[in-house]
Amino acid sequence: MRNALINLGKVSTNEFNNFLKKSGLYNSRYEIKGGGNGTFYVSGPPVYVDLVVNAAKLMEQNSDGIEIGRNKVGIIHLVNTFVNDRTYELRGEKIVIPGMAKVLSTLLNNNIKQSTGVNVLSEISSRQQLKNVSRMPPFPGAEEDDDLQVEKIISTAGAPETDDIQIIAYPDTNSLLVKGTVSQVDFIEKLVATLDIPKRHIELSLWIIDIDKTDLEQLGADWSGTIKIGSSLSASFNNSGSISTLDGTQFIATIQALAQKRRAAVVARPVVLTQENIPAIFDNNRTFYTKLVGERTAELDEVTYGTMISVLPRFAARNQIELLLNIEDGNEINSDKTNVDDLPQVGRTLISTIARVPQGKSLLIGGYTRDTNTYESRKIPILGSIPFIGKLFGYEGTNANNIVRVFLIEPREIDERMMNNANEAAVDARAITQQMAKNKEINDELLQKWIKTYLNREVVGG
């Protein structure tokens, strides 16, 4: 007896069973078992199993295609990528991520449209014309037999020509319609199967942090050396720039402690889920419009500023995550406006770099100083609200601070184990919410389990 497990990507199990019954190959004693996803299991004598396997391969090769004489129209379903281009706008600039149809059409249209037979004949005729001409002696080791060279040239004529291939995108089913000869369609199918591969998911957690320069110096931050926070955290920094990898969990815990004392602030904490080699973008901006007046024309022009972070992740050696980073941080510079039509001054900071982050670590980048003026008003309760004399029991003033802005990026791979843990955490959170709604005492063990799962979520993928 022999067993076999076969996966059909283009033919369902029911269709395959019907094919075996119509062709007389079906045997009820050796039933084919499988679900609706195209994967089936067969067990029986080796001859019968080989026959079923070969029939499955034949159906897989001839499926999704209509042959018309020497030509064929093939239908290729894409599973892991898009057939059409994806377009989005970023700060007024149009960004296009090419789809499979455009990639294939660009590849085929860039080919030099020359007949292979003509190339072979012209090469052979030229060699005959130069047969009696004296030639320079060949270099050592470079001499080859003439018959072997002609055989190599003629062998290229068997490659499928791509001049007459037509490819049309069908977005309703995310499929490609390919028209050409049988060899041409088979060539495109193999090419698409090589490109349409599953991508790994990456979660990007981003913290935009403002911290007082004095406090950062007290923390021991040295962009070209090390950073030490208490006795629990130490990390090595690059010697050539303001970038480092560290344990983000402990660093954020220290920042939260400073935030309670109003010496640091987490400006934003977005989380973006993306795939490898797919850009993830966070853009928080403001736009003001200025009037451009000419001799006979007038129009409005816009100026956009804010925080924009573009991250392109991919997996590198040792399962590290490589990040292609582009950061633009802009803010309005405080200036005294004497006229309503005066335009605000905008300052921008640009950071562009590539870094590799080990699993379970975070990337700390930035460290540039921003001058801020904060208006502060304090008063003694009750006494500060007394008319006329209340100002004697209060304080009003403007504080000038040097704020250092840093960006902490934590890339994390999302796999099936994490998805299962997330489902368990969601169930526990729902149970805690129901207990709170019913005014019942919260199960301490359940609460600790949920907190532990949330805080240690990055350890699962390590």
NUDRENMI-314255 format. One record per residue (C-alpha): residue number from 1; residue in one letter; x, y, z. Coordinates in Angstrom, 2 decimals, padded with zeros to 5 digits. Each point is the difference from the previous one (the first is absolute). Layout:
# NUDRENMI-314255
[NUM; 'A'; [X; Y; Z]]
...
//
This chain:
# NUDRENMI-314255
[1; 'M'; [000.00; 000.00; 000.00]]
[2; 'R'; [001.07; 003.54; -000.69]]
[3; 'N'; [-001.23; 003.39; 001.21]]
[4; 'A'; [000.11; 003.36; -001.75]]
[5; 'L'; [-001.05; 003.54; 000.87]]
[6; 'I'; [-000.59; 002.28; -002.99]]
[7; 'N'; [-000.82; 003.69; -000.11]]
[8; 'L'; [-001.92; 001.37; -002.99]]
[9; 'G'; [000.11; 003.76; -000.32]]
[10; 'K'; [-002.28; 000.31; -003.03]]
[11; 'V'; [-002.33; -003.03; 000.28]]
[12; 'S'; [-002.33; -000.88; 002.86]]
[13; 'T'; [-000.27; -003.49; 001.47]]
[14; 'N'; [-003.55; -000.44; -001.34]]
[15; 'E'; [001.10; 000.87; -003.52]]
[16; 'F'; [002.84; -002.47; 000.24]]
[17; 'N'; [-002.34; -002.77; 001.23]]
[18; 'N'; [-002.36; 000.67; -002.90]]
[19; 'F'; [002.92; -000.21; -002.42]]
[20; 'L'; [001.03; -003.39; 001.41]]
[21; 'K'; [-003.56; -001.32; -000.23]]
[22; 'K'; [-000.48; 001.15; -003.59]]
[23; 'S'; [003.33; -001.46; -001.07]]
[24; 'G'; [-000.66; -003.33; 001.76]]
[25; 'L'; [002.93; 000.37; 002.38]]
[26; 'Y'; [-002.06; 000.38; 003.17]]
[27; 'N'; [000.10; -002.90; 002.49]]
[28; 'S'; [-002.40; 000.12; 002.93]]
[29; 'R'; [002.25; -002.27; 002.08]]
[30; 'Y'; [002.72; 002.66; -000.01]]
[31; 'E'; [-002.03; 003.09; 000.66]]
[32; 'I'; [001.56; 003.40; -000.45]]
[33; 'K'; [-000.38; 002.08; 003.13]]
[34; 'G'; [000.36; 003.75; 000.12]]
[35; 'G'; [-001.63; 003.34; 000.69]]
[36; 'G'; [-001.00; 002.86; -002.21]]
[37; 'N'; [003.42; 001.67; 000.05]]
[38; 'G'; [001.48; -002.23; -002.73]]
[39; 'T'; [002.01; -002.28; 002.30]]
[40; 'F'; [-000.88; -003.70; -000.01]]
[41; 'Y'; [001.36; -003.27; 001.35]]
[42; 'V'; [000.07; -003.36; -001.77]]
[43; 'S'; [001.10; -003.42; 001.25]]
[44; 'G'; [000.21; -003.17; -002.06]]
[45; 'P'; [002.25; -002.18; -002.13]]
[46; 'P'; [003.07; 001.77; -001.37]]
[47; 'V'; [-001.17; -000.32; -003.60]]
[48; 'Y'; [-003.38; 001.58; 000.78]]
[49; 'V'; [001.53; 002.79; 002.09]]
[50; 'D'; [002.47; 000.83; -002.78]]
[51; 'L'; [-002.87; 000.08; -002.48]]
[52; 'V'; [-001.99; 002.42; 002.19]]
[53; 'V'; [003.03; 002.23; 000.57]]
[54; 'N'; [000.77; 000.20; -003.72]]
[55; 'A'; [-003.64; 000.75; -000.81]]
[56; 'A'; [000.02; 002.82; 002.57]]
[57; 'K'; [003.14; 001.50; -001.53]]
[58; 'L'; [-001.54; -000.21; -003.46]]
[59; 'M'; [-003.16; 001.78; 001.11]]
[60; 'E'; [002.04; 002.66; 001.79]]
[61; 'Q'; [002.02; 000.71; -003.15]]
[62; 'N'; [-003.00; 000.12; -002.34]]
[63; 'S'; [-002.39; 001.85; 002.32]]
[64; 'D'; [-000.96; 003.65; -000.27]]
[65; 'G'; [000.73; 000.04; -003.70]]
[66; 'I'; [-001.88; -000.09; -003.28]]
[67; 'E'; [001.92; -001.24; -003.01]]
[68; 'I'; [-000.90; 001.45; -003.41]]
[69; 'G'; [002.05; -001.75; -002.64]]
[70; 'R'; [003.65; 000.73; 000.73]]
[71; 'N'; [-000.91; 002.81; 002.40]]
[72; 'K'; [-001.18; -000.13; 003.58]]
[73; 'V'; [-001.79; 002.38; 002.36]]
[74; 'G'; [001.14; -000.58; 003.57]]
[75; 'I'; [-001.52; 001.28; 003.25]]
[76; 'I'; [002.47; 000.51; 002.84]]
[77; 'H'; [-001.42; 000.73; 003.46]]
[78; 'L'; [002.20; 002.07; 002.30]]
[79; 'V'; [-000.09; -000.82; 003.70]]
[80; 'N'; [002.77; 001.99; 001.68]]
[81; 'T'; [000.21; 003.19; -002.06]]
[82; 'F'; [-002.20; 002.40; -001.96]]
[83; 'V'; [-000.59; -000.13; -003.71]]
[84; 'N'; [-000.47; 003.78; -000.37]]
[85; 'D'; [002.15; 002.89; 001.13]]
[86; 'R'; [-000.56; 001.49; 003.44]]
[87; 'T'; [000.01; 003.78; 000.06]]
[88; 'Y'; [-000.01; 002.42; 002.93]]
[89; 'E'; [000.94; 003.62; 000.57]]
[90; 'L'; [002.65; 001.14; 002.44]]
[91; 'R'; [000.37; 003.73; 000.62]]
[92; 'G'; [-001.38; 000.73; -003.46]]
[93; 'E'; [002.29; -002.53; -001.70]]
[94; 'K'; [-001.52; -002.97; -001.79]]
[95; 'I'; [001.55; -003.30; 001.06]]
[96; 'V'; [-000.59; -003.08; -002.17]]
[97; 'I'; [000.79; -003.57; 001.06]]
[98; 'P'; [-000.03; -002.04; -003.22]]
[99; 'G'; [-002.23; -003.04; -000.18]]
[100; 'M'; [000.73; -003.33; -001.61]]
[101; 'A'; [-001.54; 001.01; -003.35]]
[102; 'K'; [002.22; 003.07; -000.32]]
[103; 'V'; [003.12; -001.89; 001.03]]
[104; 'L'; [-000.57; -002.67; -002.64]]
[105; 'S'; [-000.90; 002.48; -002.72]]
[106; 'T'; [003.11; 002.06; 000.76]]
[107; 'L'; [002.14; -003.12; -000.17]]
[108; 'L'; [-001.46; -001.12; -003.32]]
[109; 'N'; [-000.07; 003.44; -001.63]]
[110; 'N'; [003.67; 000.58; 000.79]]
[111; 'N'; [001.02; -003.04; -002.04]]
[112; 'I'; [001.84; 000.61; -003.28]]
[113; 'K'; [-002.49; -001.15; -002.61]]
[114; 'Q'; [002.23; -001.94; -002.37]]
[115; 'S'; [-000.54; -003.45; -001.41]]
[116; 'T'; [002.37; -002.57; 001.46]]
[117; 'G'; [000.30; -001.83; -003.36]]
[118; 'V'; [001.26; 003.14; -001.74]]
[119; 'N'; [002.62; 000.46; 002.69]]
[120; 'V'; [001.21; -003.55; -000.45]]
[121; 'L'; [000.21; 000.25; -003.79]]
[122; 'S'; [001.77; 003.35; 000.05]]
[123; 'E'; [002.48; -001.33; 002.52]]
[124; 'I'; [000.72; -003.11; -002.07]]
[125; 'S'; [000.32; 001.94; -003.28]]
[126; 'S'; [002.36; 002.48; 001.58]]
[127; 'R'; [002.16; -002.83; 001.27]]
[128; 'Q'; [000.16; -001.46; -003.55]]
[129; 'Q'; [001.02; 003.36; -001.46]]
[130; 'L'; [002.79; 000.36; 002.53]]
[131; 'K'; [001.17; -003.58; -000.41]]
[132; 'N'; [002.92; 000.86; -002.29]]
[133; 'V'; [000.95; 003.19; 001.79]]
[134; 'S'; [003.06; -000.18; 002.22]]
[135; 'R'; [-000.90; 000.42; 003.63]]
[136; 'M'; [001.94; 000.84; 003.11]]
[137; 'P'; [001.02; -003.12; 001.90]]
[138; 'P'; [-002.37; -000.78; 002.86]]
[139; 'F'; [000.94; 000.67; 003.58]]
[140; 'P'; [001.08; -003.00; 002.06]]
[141; 'G'; [-003.04; -001.89; 001.25]]
[142; 'A'; [-002.40; 002.01; -002.17]]
[143; 'E'; [000.06; -002.22; -003.11]]
[144; 'E'; [-003.25; -001.83; -000.68]]
[145; 'D'; [-001.21; -002.31; -002.70]]
[146; 'D'; [-002.02; 001.64; -002.79]]
[147; 'D'; [-002.62; -002.76; -000.04]]
[148; 'L'; [-000.57; 000.44; 003.72]]
[149; 'Q'; [-000.58; 003.74; -000.41]]
[150; 'V'; [-002.50; -000.52; -002.82]]
[151; 'E'; [-001.82; -002.59; 002.10]]
[152; 'K'; [-000.33; 002.49; 002.86]]
[153; 'I'; [-001.45; 002.62; -002.32]]
[154; 'I'; [-002.53; -002.34; -001.55]]
[155; 'S'; [-001.09; -001.30; 003.40]]
[156; 'T'; [-001.37; 003.43; 000.91]]
[157; 'A'; [-002.61; -000.32; -002.71]]
[158; 'G'; [-001.97; -002.37; 002.24]]
[159; 'A'; [-000.78; 002.76; 002.51]]
[160; 'P'; [-003.56; 001.33; -000.17]]
[161; 'E'; [-000.30; 003.30; -001.82]]
[162; 'T'; [-001.78; 002.67; 001.99]]
[163; 'D'; [-000.91; 002.39; -002.80]]
[164; 'D'; [-003.63; -001.06; -000.39]]
[165; 'I'; [-000.96; -000.60; 003.64]]
[166; 'Q'; [-003.00; 002.00; 001.19]]
[167; 'I'; [-000.58; 000.52; 003.74]]
[168; 'I'; [-003.16; 001.58; 001.40]]
[169; 'A'; [-000.72; 000.68; 003.67]]
[170; 'Y'; [-003.39; -001.13; 001.33]]
[171; 'P'; [-000.34; 001.64; 003.44]]
[172; 'D'; [-003.39; -001.54; 000.87]]
[173; 'T'; [001.66; -003.33; 000.76]]
[174; 'N'; [003.56; 001.34; 000.30]]
[175; 'S'; [001.00; -002.02; -003.06]]
[176; 'L'; [002.08; 000.32; -003.13]]
[177; 'L'; [-001.30; -000.90; -003.46]]
[178; 'V'; [002.87; -001.17; -002.18]]
[179; 'K'; [-000.29; -000.65; -003.74]]
[180; 'G'; [002.74; -001.61; -002.06]]
[181; 'T'; [001.35; -003.33; -001.06]]
[182; 'V'; [-000.03; -002.93; 002.41]]
[183; 'S'; [003.70; 000.44; 000.76]]
[184; 'Q'; [-000.44; 003.74; 000.52]]
[185; 'V'; [-002.89; -000.44; 002.44]]
[186; 'D'; [001.92; -002.69; 001.89]]
[187; 'F'; [002.97; 002.37; 000.19]]
[188; 'I'; [-002.14; 002.77; 001.53]]
[189; 'E'; [-001.62; -002.45; 002.45]]
[190; 'K'; [003.39; -001.14; 001.27]]
[191; 'L'; [001.19; 003.60; 000.28]]
[192; 'V'; [-003.10; 001.04; 001.96]]
[193; 'A'; [000.28; -003.04; 002.29]]
[194; 'T'; [003.55; 001.08; 000.82]]
[195; 'L'; [-001.00; 003.60; 000.76]]
[196; 'D'; [-003.32; -000.61; 001.77]]
[197; 'I'; [001.42; -001.21; 003.31]]
[198; 'P'; [-001.44; 000.62; 003.49]]
[199; 'K'; [001.41; 002.92; 001.98]]
[200; 'R'; [000.71; 000.10; 003.70]]
[201; 'H'; [-001.92; 002.49; 002.14]]
[202; 'I'; [001.78; 002.64; 002.06]]
[203; 'E'; [-001.53; 002.20; 002.70]]
[204; 'L'; [001.66; 003.40; 000.38]]
[205; 'S'; [-000.51; 001.72; 003.34]]
[206; 'L'; [001.13; 003.62; 000.03]]
[207; 'W'; [000.52; 002.36; 002.90]]
[208; 'I'; [000.61; 003.71; -000.59]]
[209; 'I'; [001.52; 001.27; 003.24]]
[210; 'D'; [000.86; 003.50; 001.20]]
[211; 'I'; [002.33; 000.11; 002.98]]
[212; 'D'; [001.71; 002.89; 001.72]]
[213; 'K'; [003.61; 000.36; -001.03]]
[214; 'T'; [001.17; 000.21; 003.60]]
[215; 'D'; [-001.82; -003.20; 000.91]]
[216; 'L'; [001.41; -001.77; -003.04]]
[217; 'E'; [003.50; 001.00; 001.07]]
[218; 'Q'; [-000.76; -001.22; 003.51]]
[219; 'L'; [-001.07; -003.31; -001.48]]
[220; 'G'; [003.46; -000.33; -001.42]]
[221; 'A'; [-000.91; 000.11; -003.68]]
[222; 'D'; [003.00; 000.30; -002.26]]
[223; 'W'; [-000.79; -000.60; -003.64]]
[224; 'S'; [003.60; -001.01; -000.71]]
[225; 'G'; [000.44; -002.14; 003.10]]
[226; 'T'; [-002.46; -001.73; 002.30]]
[227; 'I'; [-003.23; 000.69; 001.80]]
[228; 'K'; [-000.60; -001.12; 003.56]]
[229; 'I'; [-003.36; 000.24; 001.71]]
[230; 'G'; [000.35; -000.98; 003.60]]
[231; 'S'; [001.50; -003.46; 000.42]]
[232; 'S'; [-002.39; -001.94; -002.20]]
[233; 'L'; [000.66; 001.33; -003.50]]
[234; 'S'; [003.13; 000.57; -001.99]]
[235; 'A'; [000.46; 000.07; -003.77]]
[236; 'S'; [002.79; 000.68; -002.45]]
[237; 'F'; [-000.40; 002.87; -002.44]]
[238; 'N'; [001.47; 000.44; -003.47]]
[239; 'N'; [003.07; 002.17; -000.07]]
[240; 'S'; [-000.98; 001.76; -003.23]]
[241; 'G'; [-003.51; 001.27; 000.62]]
[242; 'S'; [-003.05; 000.46; 002.19]]
[243; 'I'; [-001.29; -003.54; -000.28]]
[244; 'S'; [-000.02; -003.02; 002.30]]
[245; 'T'; [-001.67; -003.32; 000.72]]
[246; 'L'; [-001.17; -000.67; 003.53]]
[247; 'D'; [-002.64; -001.68; 002.14]]
[248; 'G'; [-003.01; 002.18; -000.74]]
[249; 'T'; [-002.17; -001.32; 002.84]]
[250; 'Q'; [002.32; 001.20; 002.76]]
[251; 'F'; [000.71; 003.27; -001.79]]
[252; 'I'; [-003.71; 000.79; -000.29]]
[253; 'A'; [-000.50; -000.86; 003.66]]
[254; 'T'; [002.60; 002.62; 000.92]]
[255; 'I'; [-001.61; 002.55; -002.32]]
[256; 'Q'; [-003.39; -000.65; 001.60]]
[257; 'A'; [001.52; 000.67; 003.41]]
[258; 'L'; [001.36; 003.33; -001.24]]
[259; 'A'; [-003.35; 000.81; -001.61]]
[260; 'Q'; [-001.72; -000.25; 003.37]]
[261; 'K'; [002.37; 002.72; 001.19]]
[262; 'R'; [-000.72; 002.07; -003.15]]
[263; 'R'; [003.58; -000.26; -001.17]]
[264; 'A'; [-000.80; -002.10; -003.06]]
[265; 'A'; [-002.95; -000.59; -002.29]]
[266; 'V'; [-001.02; -002.70; -002.45]]
[267; 'V'; [-001.29; 002.15; -002.87]]
[268; 'A'; [-001.41; -002.90; -002.04]]
[269; 'R'; [-000.06; -003.76; 000.17]]
[270; 'P'; [-001.29; -001.42; -003.34]]
[271; 'V'; [000.12; -003.69; -000.87]]
[272; 'V'; [000.06; -001.08; -003.66]]
[273; 'L'; [-000.24; -003.54; -001.37]]
[274; 'T'; [001.72; -000.55; -003.34]]
[275; 'Q'; [001.75; -002.69; -002.03]]
[276; 'E'; [003.64; -000.39; -000.87]]
[277; 'N'; [001.13; 002.22; -002.87]]
[278; 'I'; [-003.22; 002.04; 000.31]]
[279; 'P'; [000.37; 003.60; 001.30]]
[280; 'A'; [-001.83; 001.09; 003.14]]
[281; 'I'; [-000.67; 003.72; 000.35]]
[282; 'F'; [-001.04; 002.17; 002.93]]
[283; 'D'; [-000.76; 003.63; -000.86]]
[284; 'N'; [-001.35; 002.56; 002.47]]
[285; 'N'; [000.07; 003.39; -001.69]]
[286; 'R'; [-001.43; 003.47; -000.13]]
[287; 'T'; [-000.56; 002.13; -003.07]]
[288; 'F'; [-000.29; 003.75; -000.39]]
[289; 'Y'; [-000.72; 001.84; -003.23]]
[290; 'T'; [001.72; 003.08; -001.31]]
[291; 'K'; [-001.22; 002.35; -002.68]]
[292; 'L'; [002.17; 000.50; -003.05]]
[293; 'V'; [-000.92; 003.19; -001.83]]
[294; 'G'; [001.29; 000.84; -003.44]]
[295; 'E'; [-000.66; 002.89; -002.32]]
[296; 'R'; [-003.25; -001.46; -001.29]]
[297; 'T'; [-000.32; -003.33; 001.79]]
[298; 'A'; [-000.31; -001.24; 003.54]]
[299; 'E'; [000.08; -003.49; 001.43]]
[300; 'L'; [000.36; -001.85; 003.28]]
[301; 'D'; [003.03; -002.11; 000.78]]
[302; 'E'; [000.20; -002.43; 002.90]]
[303; 'V'; [002.82; -000.69; 002.42]]
[304; 'T'; [-000.17; -003.28; 001.93]]
[305; 'Y'; [002.09; -000.83; 003.03]]
[306; 'G'; [-000.12; -002.49; 002.82]]
[307; 'T'; [001.36; -003.43; 000.87]]
[308; 'M'; [000.27; -002.57; -002.76]]
[309; 'I'; [001.66; -003.39; 000.43]]
[310; 'S'; [000.42; -002.47; -002.85]]
[311; 'V'; [001.31; -003.47; 000.82]]
[312; 'L'; [000.78; -002.74; -002.52]]
[313; 'P'; [000.73; -003.24; 001.92]]
[314; 'R'; [001.55; -003.20; -001.24]]
[315; 'F'; [001.60; -003.07; 001.56]]
[316; 'A'; [003.78; -000.26; -000.09]]
[317; 'A'; [002.59; -002.51; 001.20]]
[318; 'R'; [-000.52; -001.74; 003.36]]
[319; 'N'; [-003.69; 000.94; -000.22]]
[320; 'Q'; [000.81; 003.63; 000.75]]
[321; 'I'; [-002.40; 002.65; -001.29]]
[322; 'E'; [001.55; 002.61; -002.27]]
[323; 'L'; [-001.75; 003.38; -000.06]]
[324; 'L'; [000.27; 002.61; -002.73]]
[325; 'L'; [-000.95; 003.17; 001.89]]
[326; 'N'; [-000.99; 003.44; -001.21]]
[327; 'I'; [-001.07; 002.45; 002.71]]
[328; 'E'; [-001.11; 003.59; -000.50]]
[329; 'D'; [-000.85; 002.00; 003.10]]
[330; 'G'; [-001.21; 003.57; -000.48]]
[331; 'N'; [-001.45; 002.58; 002.35]]
[332; 'E'; [-000.88; 003.66; -000.01]]
[333; 'I'; [002.70; 002.22; 001.41]]
[334; 'N'; [-001.30; 002.58; 002.44]]
[335; 'S'; [000.39; 003.47; -001.45]]
[336; 'D'; [-001.57; 003.37; 000.64]]
[337; 'K'; [-002.47; 000.79; -002.76]]
[338; 'T'; [-000.51; 003.68; -000.59]]
[339; 'N'; [-002.38; -000.48; -002.92]]
[340; 'V'; [-002.90; -002.33; -000.61]]
[341; 'D'; [001.43; -000.94; -003.39]]
[342; 'D'; [003.35; -001.01; 001.47]]
[343; 'L'; [000.73; -003.67; -000.67]]
[344; 'P'; [001.10; -002.27; 002.83]]
[345; 'Q'; [003.51; -001.36; 000.03]]
[346; 'V'; [000.20; -003.78; -000.28]]
[347; 'G'; [003.00; -002.04; 001.07]]
[348; 'R'; [000.60; -003.50; -001.33]]
[349; 'T'; [002.33; -002.79; 001.07]]
[350; 'L'; [000.70; -002.87; -002.41]]
[351; 'I'; [001.43; -003.39; 000.94]]
[352; 'S'; [000.68; -002.74; -002.54]]
[353; 'T'; [001.78; -003.21; 000.95]]
[354; 'I'; [000.07; -003.80; -000.18]]
[355; 'A'; [000.31; -002.10; 003.15]]
[356; 'R'; [-000.29; -003.63; 001.03]]
[357; 'V'; [-001.83; -000.84; 003.20]]
[358; 'P'; [000.35; -003.38; 001.75]]
[359; 'Q'; [-003.14; -001.87; 001.01]]
[360; 'G'; [-001.46; 001.34; 003.24]]
[361; 'K'; [001.94; 003.28; -000.17]]
[362; 'S'; [-001.01; 003.55; -000.91]]
[363; 'L'; [001.60; 002.75; -002.04]]
[364; 'L'; [000.63; 003.37; 001.66]]
[365; 'I'; [000.63; 002.83; -002.42]]
[366; 'G'; [000.02; 003.79; 000.19]]
[367; 'G'; [001.41; 002.06; 002.82]]
[368; 'Y'; [-000.31; 003.47; -001.51]]
[369; 'T'; [-000.96; 003.01; 002.12]]
[370; 'R'; [-003.11; 002.12; -000.41]]
[371; 'D'; [-000.54; 003.29; 001.83]]
[372; 'T'; [-003.50; 000.32; 001.45]]
[373; 'N'; [-001.77; 002.75; 001.90]]
[374; 'T'; [-002.70; -001.20; 002.38]]
[375; 'Y'; [-002.54; 002.31; 001.62]]
[376; 'E'; [-000.64; -001.03; 003.59]]
[377; 'S'; [-002.69; 001.24; 002.38]]
[378; 'R'; [-000.24; -001.09; 003.64]]
[379; 'K'; [-002.08; 001.20; 002.91]]
[380; 'I'; [-000.93; -000.95; 003.53]]
[381; 'P'; [-003.45; -001.62; 000.14]]
[382; 'I'; [-002.81; 002.33; 001.18]]
[383; 'L'; [002.37; 002.89; 000.76]]
[384; 'G'; [001.09; 000.25; -003.62]]
[385; 'S'; [-003.64; 000.41; -001.10]]
[386; 'I'; [-000.72; 003.07; 002.16]]
[387; 'P'; [-000.72; 003.05; -002.22]]
[388; 'F'; [002.61; 002.76; -000.19]]
[389; 'I'; [002.38; -001.57; 002.52]]
[390; 'G'; [000.01; -003.54; -001.40]]
[391; 'K'; [003.05; 000.70; -002.14]]
[392; 'L'; [002.03; 000.48; 003.16]]
[393; 'F'; [-000.46; -003.70; 000.74]]
[394; 'G'; [000.98; -001.27; -003.43]]
[395; 'Y'; [002.75; -000.13; -002.56]]
[396; 'E'; [000.02; 000.56; -003.75]]
[397; 'G'; [003.00; -000.21; -002.25]]
[398; 'T'; [001.70; -001.51; -003.02]]
[399; 'N'; [002.59; -002.72; 000.36]]
[400; 'A'; [002.66; -000.54; -002.65]]
[401; 'N'; [001.13; -003.62; -000.22]]
[402; 'N'; [002.40; -001.98; -002.12]]
[403; 'I'; [-001.89; -003.12; -001.06]]
[404; 'V'; [001.71; -002.99; -001.57]]
[405; 'R'; [-002.16; -002.06; -002.36]]
[406; 'V'; [000.76; -003.68; -000.49]]
[407; 'F'; [-001.76; -002.72; -001.97]]
[408; 'L'; [-000.24; -003.55; 001.29]]
[409; 'I'; [-000.98; -002.63; -002.58]]
[410; 'E'; [-000.72; -003.58; 000.98]]
[411; 'P'; [-000.35; -002.45; -002.91]]
[412; 'R'; [-001.54; -003.35; 000.83]]
[413; 'E'; [-000.86; -002.98; -002.15]]
[414; 'I'; [-003.58; -001.22; 000.25]]
[415; 'D'; [-000.44; -003.75; -000.39]]
[416; 'E'; [-002.75; -002.52; 000.74]]
[417; 'R'; [001.15; -000.51; 003.58]]
[418; 'M'; [-000.40; 003.70; 000.69]]
[419; 'M'; [-003.43; -000.02; -001.60]]
[420; 'N'; [-001.07; -002.82; 002.33]]
[421; 'N'; [001.37; 001.86; 003.03]]
[422; 'A'; [-001.82; 003.14; -001.15]]
[423; 'N'; [-003.26; -001.93; -000.17]]
[424; 'E'; [000.54; -001.33; 003.52]]
[425; 'A'; [000.79; 003.51; 001.25]]
[426; 'A'; [-003.16; 001.32; -001.67]]
[427; 'V'; [-002.10; -002.67; 001.73]]
[428; 'D'; [001.58; 000.86; 003.37]]
[429; 'A'; [-000.56; 003.73; -000.57]]
[430; 'R'; [-003.65; -000.66; -000.87]]
[431; 'A'; [-000.43; -002.00; 003.21]]
[432; 'I'; [001.56; 002.81; 002.05]]
[433; 'T'; [-002.29; 002.56; -001.64]]
[434; 'Q'; [-003.08; -002.10; 000.75]]
[435; 'Q'; [001.02; -000.32; 003.64]]
[436; 'M'; [000.45; 003.76; 000.25]]
[437; 'A'; [-003.39; 000.61; -001.63]]
[438; 'K'; [-001.70; -002.27; 002.54]]
[439; 'N'; [001.80; 001.73; 002.89]]
[440; 'K'; [001.67; -003.24; 000.97]]
[441; 'E'; [003.45; -000.43; 001.42]]
[442; 'I'; [002.53; -000.50; -002.75]]
[443; 'N'; [001.79; -003.32; 000.02]]
[444; 'D'; [003.53; 000.97; 000.99]]
[445; 'E'; [001.53; -003.04; -001.69]]
[446; 'L'; [-001.83; 000.77; -003.25]]
[447; 'L'; [001.10; 003.65; 000.11]]
[448; 'Q'; [003.63; -000.89; 000.61]]
[449; 'K'; [-000.11; -002.50; -002.87]]
[450; 'W'; [-001.34; 002.65; -002.38]]
[451; 'I'; [002.58; 002.60; 001.08]]
[452; 'K'; [002.83; -002.51; -000.35]]
[453; 'T'; [-001.15; -000.97; -003.49]]
[454; 'Y'; [-000.18; 003.66; -001.05]]
[455; 'L'; [003.36; 001.04; 001.42]]
[456; 'N'; [001.87; -003.06; -001.25]]
[457; 'R'; [-001.57; -000.11; -003.44]]
[458; 'E'; [003.29; 000.74; -001.75]]
[459; 'V'; [001.73; -002.94; 001.66]]
[460; 'V'; [-002.19; -002.52; -001.81]]
[461; 'G'; [001.48; 000.76; -003.41]]
[462; 'G'; [003.61; -000.04; 001.26]]
//
